[in-house]
Amino acid sequence: MPKTASINIRLDSEVKKNAENVYSRYGLSLAEAVTVFIHQSCNVGGLPFDLRPPRPNAESLEVMAEAKRISRDPSAKGHRDMKALFEDLESDE
């Protein structure tokens, strides 16, 4: 089928450069990658990927668990506001 339609898009130049680097690893130009995306969208009848936010990795889950433990520890030092926190940090130096 001959290509007769065109699409013009505006992107942040850094995003474009990053995308070109990603797709070049697959031997695709940015235009070819967009064409693949559109074809796959048509094949699946929607977006060809999941839009749910990424799940935290193991390190993030560990840090969140530690924060929860600290927040429930009655002996953990706390501060009433940011000013008090910074004053405390400066006094410990």
mmCIF file of the C-alpha atoms, coordinates in Angstrom:
data_MODEL
# 
_entry.id   MODEL 
# 
loop_
_atom_site.group_PDB 
_atom_site.id 
_atom_site.type_symbol 
_atom_site.label_atom_id 
_atom_site.label_alt_id 
_atom_site.label_comp_id 
_atom_site.label_asym_id 
_atom_site.label_entity_id 
_atom_site.label_seq_id 
_atom_site.pdbx_PDB_ins_code 
_atom_site.Cartn_x 
_atom_site.Cartn_y 
_atom_site.Cartn_z 
_atom_site.occupancy 
_atom_site.B_iso_or_equiv 
_atom_site.pdbx_formal_charge 
_atom_site.auth_seq_id 
_atom_site.auth_comp_id 
_atom_site.auth_asym_id 
_atom_site.auth_atom_id 
_atom_site.pdbx_PDB_model_num 
ATOM 1  C CA . MET A 1 1  ? 0.000  0.000  0.000  1.00 0.00 ? 1  MET A CA 1 
ATOM 2  C CA . PRO A 1 2  ? 1.528  3.384  -0.948 1.00 0.00 ? 2  PRO A CA 1 
ATOM 3  C CA . LYS A 1 3  ? 2.176  5.885  1.823  1.00 0.00 ? 3  LYS A CA 1 
ATOM 4  C CA . THR A 1 4  ? 0.084  8.980  1.124  1.00 0.00 ? 4  THR A CA 1 
ATOM 5  C CA . ALA A 1 5  ? -0.693 10.417 4.589  1.00 0.00 ? 5  ALA A CA 1 
ATOM 6  C CA . SER A 1 6  ? 1.633  12.305 6.887  1.00 0.00 ? 6  SER A CA 1 
ATOM 7  C CA . ILE A 1 7  ? 1.722  13.277 10.547 1.00 0.00 ? 7  ILE A CA 1 
ATOM 8  C CA . ASN A 1 8  ? 3.575  16.250 12.006 1.00 0.00 ? 8  ASN A CA 1 
ATOM 9  C CA . ILE A 1 9  ? 4.312  16.277 15.724 1.00 0.00 ? 9  ILE A CA 1 
ATOM 10 C CA . ARG A 1 10 ? 6.247  18.541 18.065 1.00 0.00 ? 10 ARG A CA 1 
ATOM 11 C CA . LEU A 1 11 ? 8.421  17.021 20.777 1.00 0.00 ? 11 LEU A CA 1 
ATOM 12 C CA . ASP A 1 12 ? 10.904 18.230 23.303 1.00 0.00 ? 12 ASP A CA 1 
ATOM 13 C CA . SER A 1 13 ? 14.276 17.889 21.531 1.00 0.00 ? 13 SER A CA 1 
ATOM 14 C CA . GLU A 1 14 ? 15.746 15.814 24.377 1.00 0.00 ? 14 GLU A CA 1 
ATOM 15 C CA . VAL A 1 15 ? 12.783 13.396 24.279 1.00 0.00 ? 15 VAL A CA 1 
ATOM 16 C CA . LYS A 1 16 ? 13.196 13.066 20.496 1.00 0.00 ? 16 LYS A CA 1 
ATOM 17 C CA . LYS A 1 17 ? 16.911 12.353 20.845 1.00 0.00 ? 17 LYS A CA 1 
ATOM 18 C CA . ASN A 1 18 ? 16.301 9.738  23.546 1.00 0.00 ? 18 ASN A CA 1 
ATOM 19 C CA . ALA A 1 19 ? 13.580 8.057  21.469 1.00 0.00 ? 19 ALA A CA 1 
ATOM 20 C CA . GLU A 1 20 ? 15.828 7.992  18.396 1.00 0.00 ? 20 GLU A CA 1 
ATOM 21 C CA . ASN A 1 21 ? 18.532 6.294  20.493 1.00 0.00 ? 21 ASN A CA 1 
ATOM 22 C CA . VAL A 1 22 ? 16.067 3.684  21.769 1.00 0.00 ? 22 VAL A CA 1 
ATOM 23 C CA . TYR A 1 23 ? 14.615 2.849  18.356 1.00 0.00 ? 23 TYR A CA 1 
ATOM 24 C CA . SER A 1 24 ? 17.976 2.847  16.591 1.00 0.00 ? 24 SER A CA 1 
ATOM 25 C CA . ARG A 1 25 ? 18.883 -0.184 18.740 1.00 0.00 ? 25 ARG A CA 1 
ATOM 26 C CA . TYR A 1 26 ? 16.129 -2.010 16.823 1.00 0.00 ? 26 TYR A CA 1 
ATOM 27 C CA . GLY A 1 27 ? 17.248 -0.634 13.481 1.00 0.00 ? 27 GLY A CA 1 
ATOM 28 C CA . LEU A 1 28 ? 14.261 1.721  13.303 1.00 0.00 ? 28 LEU A CA 1 
ATOM 29 C CA . SER A 1 29 ? 14.052 5.394  12.518 1.00 0.00 ? 29 SER A CA 1 
ATOM 30 C CA . LEU A 1 30 ? 11.680 7.488  14.593 1.00 0.00 ? 30 LEU A CA 1 
ATOM 31 C CA . ALA A 1 31 ? 9.206  7.562  11.674 1.00 0.00 ? 31 ALA A CA 1 
ATOM 32 C CA . GLU A 1 32 ? 9.362  3.761  11.347 1.00 0.00 ? 32 GLU A CA 1 
ATOM 33 C CA . ALA A 1 33 ? 8.853  3.352  15.104 1.00 0.00 ? 33 ALA A CA 1 
ATOM 34 C CA . VAL A 1 34 ? 5.770  5.590  14.994 1.00 0.00 ? 34 VAL A CA 1 
ATOM 35 C CA . THR A 1 35 ? 4.436  3.527  12.086 1.00 0.00 ? 35 THR A CA 1 
ATOM 36 C CA . VAL A 1 36 ? 4.977  0.307  14.086 1.00 0.00 ? 36 VAL A CA 1 
ATOM 37 C CA . PHE A 1 37 ? 3.212  1.892  17.076 1.00 0.00 ? 37 PHE A CA 1 
ATOM 38 C CA . ILE A 1 38 ? 0.201  2.864  14.962 1.00 0.00 ? 38 ILE A CA 1 
ATOM 39 C CA . HIS A 1 39 ? 0.005  -0.559 13.299 1.00 0.00 ? 39 HIS A CA 1 
ATOM 40 C CA . GLN A 1 40 ? 0.166  -2.304 16.666 1.00 0.00 ? 40 GLN A CA 1 
ATOM 41 C CA . SER A 1 41 ? -2.506 0.040  18.065 1.00 0.00 ? 41 SER A CA 1 
ATOM 42 C CA . CYS A 1 42 ? -4.751 -0.994 15.177 1.00 0.00 ? 42 CYS A CA 1 
ATOM 43 C CA . ASN A 1 43 ? -3.945 -4.689 15.751 1.00 0.00 ? 43 ASN A CA 1 
ATOM 44 C CA . VAL A 1 44 ? -4.899 -4.594 19.435 1.00 0.00 ? 44 VAL A CA 1 
ATOM 45 C CA . GLY A 1 45 ? -7.696 -2.045 19.127 1.00 0.00 ? 45 GLY A CA 1 
ATOM 46 C CA . GLY A 1 46 ? -6.114 0.423  21.541 1.00 0.00 ? 46 GLY A CA 1 
ATOM 47 C CA . LEU A 1 47 ? -2.828 1.474  23.026 1.00 0.00 ? 47 LEU A CA 1 
ATOM 48 C CA . PRO A 1 48 ? -0.243 -1.289 22.643 1.00 0.00 ? 48 PRO A CA 1 
ATOM 49 C CA . PHE A 1 49 ? 0.981  -0.959 26.234 1.00 0.00 ? 49 PHE A CA 1 
ATOM 50 C CA . ASP A 1 50 ? -0.293 -0.707 29.782 1.00 0.00 ? 50 ASP A CA 1 
ATOM 51 C CA . LEU A 1 51 ? -0.830 2.791  31.204 1.00 0.00 ? 51 LEU A CA 1 
ATOM 52 C CA . ARG A 1 52 ? -0.673 1.755  34.857 1.00 0.00 ? 52 ARG A CA 1 
ATOM 53 C CA . PRO A 1 53 ? 2.126  3.448  36.785 1.00 0.00 ? 53 PRO A CA 1 
ATOM 54 C CA . PRO A 1 54 ? 5.273  1.377  37.237 1.00 0.00 ? 54 PRO A CA 1 
ATOM 55 C CA . ARG A 1 55 ? 5.442  -0.740 40.360 1.00 0.00 ? 55 ARG A CA 1 
ATOM 56 C CA . PRO A 1 56 ? 8.166  0.124  42.868 1.00 0.00 ? 56 PRO A CA 1 
ATOM 57 C CA . ASN A 1 57 ? 11.301 -2.009 42.702 1.00 0.00 ? 57 ASN A CA 1 
ATOM 58 C CA . ALA A 1 58 ? 12.649 -4.068 45.617 1.00 0.00 ? 58 ALA A CA 1 
ATOM 59 C CA . GLU A 1 59 ? 14.895 -1.260 46.885 1.00 0.00 ? 59 GLU A CA 1 
ATOM 60 C CA . SER A 1 60 ? 11.999 1.241  46.911 1.00 0.00 ? 60 SER A CA 1 
ATOM 61 C CA . LEU A 1 61 ? 9.765  -1.256 48.745 1.00 0.00 ? 61 LEU A CA 1 
ATOM 62 C CA . GLU A 1 62 ? 12.491 -1.786 51.352 1.00 0.00 ? 62 GLU A CA 1 
ATOM 63 C CA . VAL A 1 63 ? 12.909 1.974  51.877 1.00 0.00 ? 63 VAL A CA 1 
ATOM 64 C CA . MET A 1 64 ? 9.128  2.442  52.204 1.00 0.00 ? 64 MET A CA 1 
ATOM 65 C CA . ALA A 1 65 ? 8.953  -0.365 54.773 1.00 0.00 ? 65 ALA A CA 1 
ATOM 66 C CA . GLU A 1 66 ? 11.795 1.232  56.738 1.00 0.00 ? 66 GLU A CA 1 
ATOM 67 C CA . ALA A 1 67 ? 10.030 4.608  56.675 1.00 0.00 ? 67 ALA A CA 1 
ATOM 68 C CA . LYS A 1 68 ? 6.852  2.973  57.958 1.00 0.00 ? 68 LYS A CA 1 
ATOM 69 C CA . ARG A 1 69 ? 8.780  1.259  60.799 1.00 0.00 ? 69 ARG A CA 1 
ATOM 70 C CA . ILE A 1 70 ? 10.449 4.539  61.774 1.00 0.00 ? 70 ILE A CA 1 
ATOM 71 C CA . SER A 1 71 ? 7.145  6.437  61.684 1.00 0.00 ? 71 SER A CA 1 
ATOM 72 C CA . ARG A 1 72 ? 5.636  3.939  64.151 1.00 0.00 ? 72 ARG A CA 1 
ATOM 73 C CA . ASP A 1 73 ? 8.649  3.869  66.483 1.00 0.00 ? 73 ASP A CA 1 
ATOM 74 C CA . PRO A 1 74 ? 7.840  5.969  69.555 1.00 0.00 ? 74 PRO A CA 1 
ATOM 75 C CA . SER A 1 75 ? 11.551 6.398  70.313 1.00 0.00 ? 75 SER A CA 1 
ATOM 76 C CA . ALA A 1 76 ? 12.316 7.818  66.838 1.00 0.00 ? 76 ALA A CA 1 
ATOM 77 C CA . LYS A 1 77 ? 13.193 11.482 66.872 1.00 0.00 ? 77 LYS A CA 1 
ATOM 78 C CA . GLY A 1 78 ? 10.551 13.688 65.238 1.00 0.00 ? 78 GLY A CA 1 
ATOM 79 C CA . HIS A 1 79 ? 10.160 17.350 64.321 1.00 0.00 ? 79 HIS A CA 1 
ATOM 80 C CA . ARG A 1 80 ? 7.101  19.570 64.378 1.00 0.00 ? 80 ARG A CA 1 
ATOM 81 C CA . ASP A 1 81 ? 8.060  21.377 61.132 1.00 0.00 ? 81 ASP A CA 1 
ATOM 82 C CA . MET A 1 82 ? 10.838 21.784 58.561 1.00 0.00 ? 82 MET A CA 1 
ATOM 83 C CA . LYS A 1 83 ? 12.418 24.682 60.426 1.00 0.00 ? 83 LYS A CA 1 
ATOM 84 C CA . ALA A 1 84 ? 12.849 22.504 63.516 1.00 0.00 ? 84 ALA A CA 1 
ATOM 85 C CA . LEU A 1 85 ? 14.276 19.700 61.388 1.00 0.00 ? 85 LEU A CA 1 
ATOM 86 C CA . PHE A 1 86 ? 16.890 21.972 59.809 1.00 0.00 ? 86 PHE A CA 1 
ATOM 87 C CA . GLU A 1 87 ? 17.771 23.518 63.154 1.00 0.00 ? 87 GLU A CA 1 
ATOM 88 C CA . ASP A 1 88 ? 18.308 20.032 64.541 1.00 0.00 ? 88 ASP A CA 1 
ATOM 89 C CA . LEU A 1 89 ? 20.411 19.009 61.542 1.00 0.00 ? 89 LEU A CA 1 
ATOM 90 C CA . GLU A 1 90 ? 22.587 22.096 61.855 1.00 0.00 ? 90 GLU A CA 1 
ATOM 91 C CA . SER A 1 91 ? 23.098 21.582 65.592 1.00 0.00 ? 91 SER A CA 1 
ATOM 92 C CA . ASP A 1 92 ? 24.341 18.001 65.041 1.00 0.00 ? 92 ASP A CA 1 
ATOM 93 C CA . GLU A 1 93 ? 27.212 19.116 62.785 1.00 0.00 ? 93 GLU A CA 1 
# 
